[in-house]
Amino acid sequence: MDAFYASVEQRDNPALRGKPVVVGGSPEGRGVVAAASYEVRKFGVRSAMPMFTAMRLCPQAVRVPPRFDVYHEVSEQVMAVFHGYTPLVEPMSLDEAYLDVTALVTLENTPRMIAAEIKRRVKAETKLTISIGVATSKSVAKVASGLEKPDGLTVVPPGTEQAFLAPLPVDKLWGVGPKTAARLAEEGVRIIGDLAAKDAAWMRAHFGKVGPFMLDLALGEDDRPVVVEHETKSVSAETTLARYSGDAEELEELVTRLSQRVWRRLEGTGLQGHTVKMKLRLSDFTTFTRQETLPEPVESAESLAQAAKAILRTEMQPGRLFRLVGVGVSGFEGEAVQEYPLQPRLSGFE
């Protein structure tokens, strides 16, 4: 999705269209940018930046508090479109997924045509744009998806993967973040082609066991399949608050809503979980989890919320302010189910 949260806000509020929009918490409350529209990115504003910094870079930016429930609903709409084309869908976050459309490809129905049709369907059903990368592997498709944003479509034909990647900055490679890119730059590796020229021994010496995998990606070699089924260890939902809060009533209401969301995911799966988990992040970014294992499995959204609130109350202390609250269930009995993560699964080399 293109600038997902910000694009949803611009879609739902015509007054925001064409304006620099940042989604996130208040700069006075040490809020962080959750999403930045393309208009505000011209000023150097990026996601995860402190809101104070964002507003300094672009004083005319319009700040909008996040509406995570709405983003989840739109994400489910988009994923439903994807599933209309193939059951092989691997969601990576609310706004990103891999699709294996191999079975759809014919001489008359090329990969580019399939991607263009998916783009049209998403636009028609959500009034939002997406950018698609089409390739023979997940890592190359990921790189391609980011090259022509917004509303992009980049196709990397089979056999051209290495030539496509070679001239790109090394931080375009899947999983290479700023720290790894800086380490590579110190070794004279600035583009992916430089990395592809190294051998496995050099990569292993500098990056350990992950080094050869990085080399494979630089060469355009990646045989990881699109994975649609996972053994479900837990089902959870979490929300970052638009402003820090120590208000018990507000936090318990949030726990109720998160519990309802988790329960909707559990219903009909046949799974019964005994362990209720809470993830909490304080205003100083301290993050911790607490859990309680119940003698009987969780049987409703209400019983989940009741157990989660009891955990929350033990953590409520004078002066404590919370910036993130999460509720989850684990300790399952029964069969594994297809998993659609509610939150991004972070991955990379650092």
Secondary structure as the mmCIF struct_conf table of DSSP 4:
data_model
#
loop_
_struct_conf.conf_type_id
_struct_conf.id
_struct_conf.beg_label_comp_id
_struct_conf.beg_label_asym_id
_struct_conf.beg_label_seq_id
_struct_conf.end_label_comp_id
_struct_conf.end_label_asym_id
_struct_conf.end_label_seq_id
BEND BEND1 ALA A 3 ALA A 3
HELX_RH_AL_P HELX_RH_AL_P1 PHE A 4 ASP A 12
HELX_RH_3T_P HELX_RH_3T_P1 PRO A 14 LEU A 16
TURN_TY1_P TURN_TY1_P1 ARG A 17 GLY A 18
BEND BEND2 LYS A 19 LYS A 19
STRN STRN1 VAL A 21 GLY A 24
HELX_RH_3T_P HELX_RH_3T_P2 PRO A 27 GLY A 29
TURN_TY1_P TURN_TY1_P2 ARG A 30 ARG A 30
STRN STRN2 VAL A 32 VAL A 32
STRN STRN3 VAL A 33 ALA A 36
HELX_RH_AL_P HELX_RH_AL_P2 TYR A 38 ARG A 41
TURN_TY1_P TURN_TY1_P3 LYS A 42 GLY A 44
TURN_TY1_P TURN_TY1_P4 SER A 47 ALA A 48
BEND BEND3 MET A 49 MET A 49
STRN STRN4 PRO A 50 PRO A 50
HELX_RH_AL_P HELX_RH_AL_P3 MET A 51 LEU A 57
TURN_TY1_P TURN_TY1_P5 PRO A 59 GLN A 60
HELX_LH_PP_P HELX_LH_PP_P1 ALA A 61 ALA A 61
STRN STRN5 VAL A 62 VAL A 64
HELX_RH_AL_P HELX_RH_AL_P4 PHE A 68 HIS A 83
TURN_TY1_P TURN_TY1_P6 GLY A 84 TYR A 85
BEND BEND4 PRO A 87 PRO A 87
STRN STRN6 VAL A 89 SER A 93
TURN_TY1_P TURN_TY1_P7 LEU A 94 ASP A 95
STRN STRN7 GLU A 96 LEU A 99
HELX_RH_3T_P HELX_RH_3T_P3 THR A 102 LEU A 104
BEND BEND5 LEU A 107 ASN A 109
HELX_RH_AL_P HELX_RH_AL_P5 PRO A 111 THR A 126
BEND BEND6 LYS A 127 LYS A 127
STRN STRN8 ILE A 132 VAL A 134
BEND BEND7 THR A 136 SER A 137
HELX_RH_AL_P HELX_RH_AL_P6 LYS A 138 SER A 145
TURN_TY1_P TURN_TY1_P8 GLY A 146 GLY A 146
BEND BEND8 LEU A 147 GLU A 148
BEND BEND9 PRO A 150 ASP A 151
STRN STRN9 LEU A 153 VAL A 155
TURN_TY1_P TURN_TY1_P9 PRO A 158 GLY A 159
HELX_RH_AL_P HELX_RH_AL_P7 GLU A 161 LEU A 165
TURN_TY1_P TURN_TY1_P10 ALA A 166 PRO A 167
BEND BEND10 LEU A 168 LEU A 168
STRN STRN10 PRO A 169 PRO A 169
HELX_RH_3T_P HELX_RH_3T_P4 VAL A 170 LYS A 172
BEND BEND11 LEU A 173 LEU A 173
TURN_TY1_P TURN_TY1_P11 TRP A 174 GLY A 175
HELX_RH_AL_P HELX_RH_AL_P8 PRO A 178 GLU A 186
TURN_TY1_P TURN_TY1_P12 GLU A 187 GLY A 188
STRN STRN11 ILE A 191 ILE A 191
HELX_RH_AL_P HELX_RH_AL_P9 ILE A 192 ALA A 196
TURN_TY1_P TURN_TY1_P13 ALA A 197 ALA A 197
BEND BEND12 LYS A 198 LYS A 198
HELX_RH_AL_P HELX_RH_AL_P10 ALA A 200 PHE A 207
HELX_RH_3T_P HELX_RH_3T_P5 GLY A 208 VAL A 210
HELX_RH_AL_P HELX_RH_AL_P11 GLY A 211 ALA A 218
TURN_TY1_P TURN_TY1_P14 LEU A 219 GLY A 220
HELX_LH_PP_P HELX_LH_PP_P2 ARG A 224 VAL A 226
STRN STRN12 GLU A 229 GLU A 229
BEND BEND13 LYS A 233 LYS A 233
STRN STRN13 SER A 234 SER A 245
HELX_RH_AL_P HELX_RH_AL_P12 ALA A 248 LEU A 266
TURN_TY1_P TURN_TY1_P15 GLU A 267 GLY A 268
BEND BEND14 THR A 269 THR A 269
STRN STRN14 GLN A 272 LEU A 282
TURN_TY1_P TURN_TY1_P16 SER A 283 ASP A 284
STRN STRN15 THR A 287 THR A 293
BEND BEND15 PRO A 295 GLU A 296
BEND BEND16 SER A 300 SER A 300
HELX_RH_AL_P HELX_RH_AL_P13 ALA A 301 GLU A 315
TURN_TY1_P TURN_TY1_P17 PRO A 318 GLY A 319
STRN STRN16 PHE A 322 GLU A 333
BEND BEND17 GLY A 334 GLY A 334
STRN STRN17 GLN A 338 GLN A 338
BEND BEND18 LEU A 342 GLN A 343
BEND BEND19 GLY A 348 GLY A 348
#
